[in-house]
C-alpha cells in the first residue's frame, strides 16, 4: 500500500484492505491505521476526500478510526 495515494486505484486498494480487516478483526491493526493515516496526511486532498467517501459507503464503522481528520463529516 502506498504512503501517498496518486490515483483512485491506490485509494480503492486501501479501502478493500480496510473492509477486509474490519470484517475479519473488527478493527484495524495499529500499524495499518498509522500507515493509512500517513497516506491521509501526505496525499492530495481529492484522494483523501475520495477515501472517506468510499469508507463511508462500504465500511462506515471504520470512520471512527480516522475521526481526527477534517474530511470526516
Buried (B, 14 or more C-beta within 10 A) or exposed (E): EBEEBEEEEBBBBBBEBBBEBBEEEEBBEEEBBEBBBBBBEEBEEEBBEBBBBBBEEBBEEBBEBBEEEEBEE
